Amino acid sequence: MPISFANIPANIKVPLYWVEVDPSMAGLPSINLRALMVGIMTADGDATPDVPIPIGSQAQADMRFGQGSELSRMFQAYYANNFANEVWGLPLAEPVGAAAASGTITVVTAPAEAGTIHLYIAGTHVPVNVTPTDTIDVIAAAIAAAINEDDTLPVTAVAAPAPAATVTLTAMWKGILTNDITVSLNYYGARGGEKLPPGLEITLPTDGLLTGGSGTPVFDDAINNMGEEPFEYVAMPYTDSSSLFDWDQEFGFTDDGRWGWQRQLFGHVFSAKRGTYADLLLFGQLHNSGVESIMAFEVASPSPCFEWAAAYAAKAQRALVNDPARPLQALSFNKIKAAGIHERFNFAELNSLASNGLAIQKIGADKQPMIAREQTTYQWNLYGQTDDAYELVTTLATLAKLLRNQRHAITSKFPRHKLANDGTRFGPGQAIVTPGIIKGELIAQYQQDMWSGLVEDLRNFKRHLLVERDPDNPNRVNVLYPPDLINQLRIFAVLAQFRLQYDRGIDNVIIGQNQPPYNAASNA
């Protein structure tokens, strides 16, 4: 019996017609590349800490993690940037012994005219209307009431009466990133119709940030509870060395990492960090991971780092699911507020930040921050020498797609095959594979991947591809797989060598060389 059947017995006697269905030559690789938002929940949420759960709407995020919580706010940023892909939440309990950040708004003088206080909490607009008859304590109470009325805000407010006329803001949860909650006024300025009413004076927390927050989550249980579930795009906003190390170990290239040979789950970790140019430059020099990408943004941005991280992961997922090899540059972060024009990083600063392992953003035509370069923190090889192998998110995203395509092809077409040497004569239809057959399959898959715009240079791929039977294990095939990943158009350099006027003599010589001699008679 030359044809290899998987299910129909060779000794069947009962007539007549029996058929088994074999899908090995029909299927196409398909995987649902999920996103995962990682953040602290509040006591109002009903989710179990450290256990990932799927989330289908903002209402579900609010219910499971608590309105105004770090994780709920991350989902607001996610859904503003990605409405189409699957996303899960990984809720964290408040760290033991942690503290919530706080800050004070003080109403110093009452207004002489009616108007609106355009207050922004964590980038969210909180308008407060005032009149000339309002006293400073009335205004303070109105500010507190407006803040508390918005359940989505990450703070609660308590007003103290005159003579203090203050509003104390306290973060909804405890943890170090509550220090990244901003308080600002008049984001769009007078040209945008936002200014304090005449006579009204208000002071905000120093540098426009809450202070006093402390406590970083311990991720051991959360990471363990992820198990072998695939999570391709993880928004993890904590950028302390310990947290980044834990997530690098989970997603990295070690035996136990998701990019390691045992698990083959792959994936990326996206984060964001607020800071001055000098602080961010020094921060970038401390990290070196091919699976982590940290977006640098300015101190003056009203949006918190956890919302930047969520928006970054959301836009990366939305784009890379469609095509993992296309650059992410020019993708806008919707509803993320950028720093003011005079407070943004300049060209030289952005270039240096990218050269030191940080992803960078700049302002697009829609006045929203947009990705300029999706840099990872990877900068050096094992010997500390500069290296750009994993410099860009698209590199590993493309490689993951190739490996999944290859795995699908091999496991679908050769799931229960016998292995023989090249040149072995066997009947057609036999479930036998040789190194040459496998090599042909890999070349065919490479051609499909090239057609899909993932790789290039088929000729050299064929030259360097090696498929051989292991000399010590007759049941094993070893493959040296050398794909040439397609690149991205990131720099378009032009030398504009202009003239005020071309030399007429040279033009005449050229024209004369390219045209037949003038013949008056023939043109008569």
Secondary structure as the mmCIF struct_conf table of DSSP 4:
data_model
#
loop_
_struct_conf.conf_type_id
_struct_conf.id
_struct_conf.beg_label_comp_id
_struct_conf.beg_label_asym_id
_struct_conf.beg_label_seq_id
_struct_conf.end_label_comp_id
_struct_conf.end_label_asym_id
_struct_conf.end_label_seq_id
BEND BEND1 ILE A 3 ILE A 3
BEND BEND2 ALA A 6 ILE A 8
TURN_TY1_P TURN_TY1_P1 ALA A 10 ASN A 11
BEND BEND3 VAL A 14 VAL A 14
BEND BEND4 LEU A 16 LEU A 16
TURN_TY1_P TURN_TY1_P2 SER A 24 ALA A 26
STRN STRN1 ALA A 35 ILE A 40
TURN_TY1_P TURN_TY1_P3 ALA A 43 ASP A 44
BEND BEND5 ALA A 47 ALA A 47
HELX_LH_PP_P HELX_LH_PP_P1 THR A 48 THR A 48
TURN_TY1_P TURN_TY1_P4 PRO A 49 ASP A 50
STRN STRN2 ILE A 53 ILE A 55
BEND BEND6 SER A 57 SER A 57
HELX_RH_AL_P HELX_RH_AL_P1 GLN A 58 PHE A 65
TURN_TY1_P TURN_TY1_P5 GLN A 67 GLY A 68
BEND BEND7 SER A 69 SER A 69
HELX_RH_AL_P HELX_RH_AL_P2 GLU A 70 ASN A 81
BEND BEND8 PHE A 83 ASN A 85
STRN STRN3 VAL A 87 LEU A 92
HELX_LH_PP_P HELX_LH_PP_P2 ALA A 93 PRO A 95
TURN_TY1_P TURN_TY1_P6 VAL A 96 GLY A 97
STRN STRN4 ALA A 99 ALA A 99
STRN STRN5 SER A 102 THR A 109
BEND BEND9 ALA A 112 GLU A 113
STRN STRN6 GLY A 115 ILE A 121
TURN_TY1_P TURN_TY1_P7 ALA A 122 GLY A 123
STRN STRN7 THR A 124 VAL A 130
TURN_TY1_P TURN_TY1_P8 PRO A 132 THR A 133
HELX_RH_AL_P HELX_RH_AL_P3 ILE A 136 GLU A 149
TURN_TY1_P TURN_TY1_P9 ASP A 151 THR A 152
BEND BEND10 LEU A 153 PRO A 154
STRN STRN8 VAL A 155 ALA A 160
TURN_TY1_P TURN_TY1_P10 ALA A 162 ALA A 164
STRN STRN9 THR A 166 ALA A 171
BEND BEND11 MET A 172 TRP A 173
BEND BEND12 GLY A 175 GLY A 175
HELX_RH_3T_P HELX_RH_3T_P1 ILE A 176 ASP A 180
STRN STRN10 THR A 182 THR A 182
STRN STRN11 VAL A 183 LEU A 185
TURN_TY1_P TURN_TY1_P11 TYR A 187 GLY A 189
HELX_RH_3T_P HELX_RH_3T_P2 ALA A 190 GLY A 192
TURN_TY1_P TURN_TY1_P12 GLY A 193 GLY A 193
HELX_LH_PP_P HELX_LH_PP_P3 LEU A 196 PRO A 197
TURN_TY1_P TURN_TY1_P13 PRO A 198 GLY A 199
STRN STRN12 GLU A 201 THR A 203
BEND BEND13 PRO A 205 PRO A 205
HELX_RH_3T_P HELX_RH_3T_P3 THR A 206 GLY A 208
STRN STRN13 LEU A 209 LEU A 209
STRN STRN14 THR A 211 THR A 211
STRN STRN15 SER A 214 SER A 214
HELX_RH_AL_P HELX_RH_AL_P4 ASP A 220 ASN A 225
TURN_TY1_P TURN_TY1_P14 MET A 226 GLU A 228
STRN STRN16 TYR A 233 ALA A 235
BEND BEND14 ASP A 240 ASP A 240
HELX_RH_AL_P HELX_RH_AL_P5 SER A 241 PHE A 251
BEND BEND15 GLY A 252 THR A 254
TURN_TY1_P TURN_TY1_P15 ASP A 255 ASP A 256
BEND BEND16 GLY A 257 GLY A 257
TURN_TY1_P TURN_TY1_P16 ARG A 258 TRP A 259
BEND BEND17 GLY A 260 GLY A 260
TURN_TY1_P TURN_TY1_P17 TRP A 261 ARG A 263
STRN STRN17 HIS A 268 ARG A 274
HELX_RH_AL_P HELX_RH_AL_P6 TYR A 277 GLY A 284
TURN_TY1_P TURN_TY1_P18 GLN A 285 LEU A 286
BEND BEND18 GLY A 290 VAL A 291
STRN STRN18 GLU A 292 PHE A 297
TURN_TY1_P TURN_TY1_P19 VAL A 299 ALA A 300
BEND BEND19 PRO A 302 SER A 303
HELX_RH_AL_P HELX_RH_AL_P7 CYS A 305 ASN A 322
TURN_TY1_P TURN_TY1_P20 PRO A 324 ALA A 325
BEND BEND20 ARG A 326 ARG A 326
TURN_TY1_P TURN_TY1_P21 GLN A 329 ALA A 330
STRN STRN19 SER A 332 SER A 332
TURN_TY1_P TURN_TY1_P22 ASN A 334 LYS A 335
HELX_LH_PP_P HELX_LH_PP_P4 ILE A 336 GLY A 340
HELX_RH_3T_P HELX_RH_3T_P4 ILE A 341 GLU A 343
BEND BEND21 ARG A 344 ARG A 344
HELX_RH_AL_P HELX_RH_AL_P8 PHE A 347 SER A 355
TURN_TY1_P TURN_TY1_P23 ASN A 356 GLY A 357
STRN STRN20 ALA A 359 ALA A 359
STRN STRN21 ILE A 360 ILE A 363
TURN_TY1_P TURN_TY1_P24 ALA A 365 ASP A 366
BEND BEND22 LYS A 367 GLN A 368
STRN STRN22 PRO A 369 ARG A 373
STRN STRN23 GLN A 375 GLN A 375
BEND BEND23 THR A 377 THR A 377
STRN STRN24 TRP A 380 TRP A 380
TURN_TY1_P TURN_TY1_P25 LEU A 382 TYR A 383
BEND BEND24 GLY A 384 GLY A 384
STRN STRN25 THR A 386 THR A 386
TURN_TY1_P TURN_TY1_P26 ALA A 389 TYR A 390
STRN STRN26 LEU A 392 LEU A 392
HELX_RH_AL_P HELX_RH_AL_P9 VAL A 393 LYS A 413
BEND BEND25 PHE A 414 PHE A 414
TURN_TY1_P TURN_TY1_P27 PRO A 415 ARG A 416
STRN STRN27 LYS A 418 LEU A 419
TURN_TY1_P TURN_TY1_P28 ASP A 422 GLY A 423
TURN_TY1_P TURN_TY1_P29 PRO A 428 GLY A 429
BEND BEND26 ALA A 431 ALA A 431
STRN STRN28 ILE A 432 VAL A 433
HELX_RH_AL_P HELX_RH_AL_P10 PRO A 435 TRP A 451
TURN_TY1_P TURN_TY1_P30 SER A 452 GLY A 453
BEND BEND27 LEU A 454 LEU A 454
STRN STRN29 VAL A 455 VAL A 455
HELX_RH_AL_P HELX_RH_AL_P11 LEU A 458 HIS A 464
STRN STRN30 LEU A 466 ARG A 469
BEND BEND28 PRO A 471 ASP A 472
TURN_TY1_P TURN_TY1_P31 PRO A 474 ASN A 475
STRN STRN31 VAL A 477 LEU A 480
STRN STRN32 LEU A 485 LEU A 485
BEND BEND29 LEU A 500 GLN A 501
HELX_RH_AL_P HELX_RH_AL_P12 ARG A 504 ASN A 514
BEND BEND30 GLN A 515 GLN A 515
HELX_LH_PP_P HELX_LH_PP_P5 PRO A 516 TYR A 518
TURN_TY1_P TURN_TY1_P32 ALA A 520 ASN A 523
#
